[in-house]
Amino acid sequence: MTKTICTYLLGSDPDLREKLAKQLGKKATSSDICLYSYDKEFCLEVVDPLRYPDKPLVLF
């Protein structure tokens, strides 16, 4: 059974969030949020809300 970890990247610097997300996984999709995936010995899903902190509603 594969373990899955899902996490949000929050912070006021979108460039830093994107840089960190790219180091954690491969970019999967992008709209209001950008998803990054890593799937090797475990599954890691990283969510980068693109308009955060200006529009925190994208987290919901």
Z-matrix of the N, CA and C atoms (Angstrom, degrees):
N
C 1 1.444
C 2 1.527 1 108.89
N 3 1.331 2 116.52 1 128.47
C 4 1.456 3 121.80 2 -179.35
C 5 1.517 4 110.25 3 -83.38
N 6 1.317 5 116.35 4 133.12
C 7 1.456 6 121.19 5 176.57
C 8 1.521 7 108.85 6 -85.92
N 9 1.318 8 115.93 7 136.57
C 10 1.462 9 121.52 8 -179.59
C 11 1.520 10 109.46 9 -117.09
N 12 1.327 11 115.42 10 133.16
C 13 1.458 12 122.51 11 176.35
C 14 1.518 13 107.00 12 -120.83
N 15 1.318 14 116.66 13 129.32
C 16 1.463 15 121.86 14 177.86
C 17 1.521 16 107.51 15 -119.84
N 18 1.334 17 116.62 16 131.71
C 19 1.451 18 120.46 17 -177.68
C 20 1.522 19 110.68 18 -141.69
N 21 1.321 20 116.05 19 151.75
C 22 1.460 21 122.92 20 174.44
C 23 1.514 22 108.64 21 -103.81
N 24 1.317 23 116.07 22 143.53
C 25 1.459 24 121.26 23 171.66
C 26 1.523 25 107.16 24 -101.87
N 27 1.307 26 116.63 25 118.40
C 28 1.458 27 121.58 26 -179.61
C 29 1.514 28 109.30 27 -121.08
N 30 1.303 29 115.97 28 144.81
C 31 1.452 30 122.22 29 178.50
C 32 1.514 31 109.26 30 164.30
N 33 1.287 32 116.99 31 166.31
C 34 1.465 33 120.21 32 -175.13
C 35 1.526 34 113.15 33 -87.21
N 36 1.333 35 118.93 34 -10.84
C 37 1.465 36 122.06 35 -177.61
C 38 1.530 37 110.11 36 -105.11
N 39 1.353 38 118.07 37 101.71
C 40 1.462 39 120.05 38 -176.94
C 41 1.527 40 113.46 39 -64.95
N 42 1.322 41 118.12 40 -31.16
C 43 1.467 42 120.32 41 179.08
C 44 1.527 43 111.21 42 -67.44
N 45 1.310 44 117.15 43 -39.87
C 46 1.461 45 121.58 44 177.77
C 47 1.524 46 110.73 45 -67.28
N 48 1.342 47 117.25 46 -40.54
C 49 1.472 48 120.35 47 177.44
C 50 1.521 49 110.58 48 -61.82
N 51 1.336 50 117.36 49 -43.43
C 52 1.461 51 120.97 50 -179.77
C 53 1.524 52 111.33 51 -65.24
N 54 1.314 53 117.23 52 -41.09
C 55 1.463 54 121.25 53 179.08
C 56 1.527 55 111.08 54 -61.82
N 57 1.322 56 116.48 55 -44.55
C 58 1.462 57 121.14 56 179.09
C 59 1.528 58 110.64 57 -65.74
N 60 1.320 59 117.43 58 -42.54
C 61 1.466 60 120.99 59 -179.44
C 62 1.520 61 111.22 60 -62.51
N 63 1.326 62 117.58 61 -39.30
C 64 1.466 63 121.04 62 178.83
C 65 1.519 64 111.63 63 -65.14
N 66 1.329 65 117.27 64 -30.08
C 67 1.457 66 120.62 65 177.33
C 68 1.527 67 111.19 66 -75.27
N 69 1.331 68 116.80 67 -25.64
C 70 1.460 69 120.70 68 -177.70
C 71 1.517 70 113.67 69 -87.48
N 72 1.325 71 117.95 70 -26.32
C 73 1.462 72 118.48 71 -177.37
C 74 1.514 73 112.46 72 -170.32
N 75 1.330 74 114.67 73 179.90
C 76 1.453 75 122.89 74 -178.79
C 77 1.528 76 109.46 75 -90.82
N 78 1.326 77 116.91 76 136.57
C 79 1.451 78 121.43 77 -179.09
C 80 1.523 79 109.83 78 -65.12
N 81 1.326 80 116.36 79 129.42
C 82 1.455 81 121.02 80 -176.34
C 83 1.526 82 111.92 81 -106.10
N 84 1.318 83 118.24 82 -54.91
C 85 1.463 84 121.99 83 -177.01
C 86 1.521 85 109.17 84 -151.78
N 87 1.332 86 115.44 85 160.93
C 88 1.454 87 119.39 86 -177.23
C 89 1.527 88 109.80 87 -149.95
N 90 1.329 89 116.08 88 132.94
C 91 1.464 90 123.65 89 171.59
C 92 1.526 91 105.77 90 -152.11
N 93 1.327 92 118.69 91 -107.46
C 94 1.461 93 120.77 92 171.73
C 95 1.524 94 110.55 93 -77.18
N 96 1.324 95 115.11 94 -25.27
C 97 1.459 96 121.50 95 175.70
C 98 1.526 97 107.79 96 -126.06
N 99 1.279 98 115.87 97 156.36
C 100 1.459 99 121.29 98 177.51
C 101 1.525 100 107.69 99 -116.71
N 102 1.312 101 117.00 100 127.33
C 103 1.460 102 121.49 101 -178.98
C 104 1.523 103 110.04 102 -103.62
N 105 1.322 104 115.62 103 136.98
C 106 1.454 105 122.93 104 175.38
C 107 1.517 106 107.39 105 -123.79
N 108 1.315 107 116.92 106 138.78
C 109 1.466 108 121.26 107 -176.57
C 110 1.519 109 111.16 108 -126.72
N 111 1.326 110 114.74 109 142.42
C 112 1.458 111 123.95 110 172.18
C 113 1.513 112 105.71 111 -131.26
N 114 1.316 113 117.31 112 124.99
C 115 1.465 114 120.17 113 -176.27
C 116 1.520 115 109.60 114 -139.96
N 117 1.303 116 116.18 115 85.96
C 118 1.479 117 122.13 116 176.49
C 119 1.523 118 108.45 117 -123.31
N 120 1.317 119 117.47 118 -101.09
C 121 1.461 120 120.03 119 179.49
C 122 1.529 121 111.71 120 -80.80
N 123 1.322 122 117.45 121 -14.07
C 124 1.459 123 124.43 122 172.33
C 125 1.527 124 106.92 123 -150.69
N 126 1.313 125 116.86 124 169.06
C 127 1.462 126 121.11 125 -178.83
C 128 1.530 127 108.68 126 -107.67
N 129 1.322 128 116.56 127 125.52
C 130 1.463 129 122.73 128 178.68
C 131 1.516 130 108.20 129 -120.93
N 132 1.309 131 116.66 130 122.83
C 133 1.460 132 122.77 131 175.82
C 134 1.522 133 107.46 132 -112.09
N 135 1.331 134 116.59 133 121.72
C 136 1.459 135 122.42 134 -179.19
C 137 1.521 136 107.69 135 -112.01
N 138 1.325 137 116.62 136 127.89
C 139 1.456 138 122.85 137 -179.76
C 140 1.517 139 108.30 138 -110.42
N 141 1.335 140 116.03 139 122.19
C 142 1.465 141 121.95 140 177.07
C 143 1.522 142 107.68 141 -113.92
N 144 1.344 143 118.25 142 103.46
C 145 1.469 144 120.14 143 178.45
C 146 1.530 145 109.63 144 -72.46
N 147 1.331 146 116.82 145 111.78
C 148 1.453 147 122.09 146 -170.08
C 149 1.526 148 113.82 147 -63.70
N 150 1.308 149 118.34 148 -34.98
C 151 1.466 150 120.63 149 -177.22
C 152 1.520 151 113.92 150 -97.44
N 153 1.312 152 117.63 151 7.60
C 154 1.464 153 121.70 152 178.60
C 155 1.520 154 108.68 153 -76.46
N 156 1.286 155 124.53 154 139.31
C 157 1.454 156 130.92 155 6.05
C 158 1.529 157 114.25 156 -91.09
N 159 1.339 158 118.69 157 0.31
C 160 1.466 159 120.67 158 -179.09
C 161 1.515 160 112.20 159 -62.43
N 162 1.339 161 117.13 160 -39.78
C 163 1.459 162 122.20 161 -179.97
C 164 1.521 163 109.49 162 -129.62
N 165 1.341 164 117.13 163 85.88
C 166 1.477 165 119.68 164 -177.58
C 167 1.516 166 113.48 165 -67.80
N 168 1.328 167 118.72 166 -10.81
C 169 1.454 168 121.71 167 -179.39
C 170 1.524 169 112.40 168 -62.09
N 171 1.338 170 118.47 169 -25.31
C 172 1.473 171 120.33 170 179.85
C 173 1.523 172 112.29 171 -63.78
N 174 1.316 173 118.13 172 -16.59
C 175 1.472 174 120.84 173 178.45
C 176 1.528 175 111.68 174 -73.06
N 177 1.319 176 116.82 175 -21.97
C 178 1.452 177 120.60 176 -176.70
C 179 1.494 178 109.83 177 -97.15
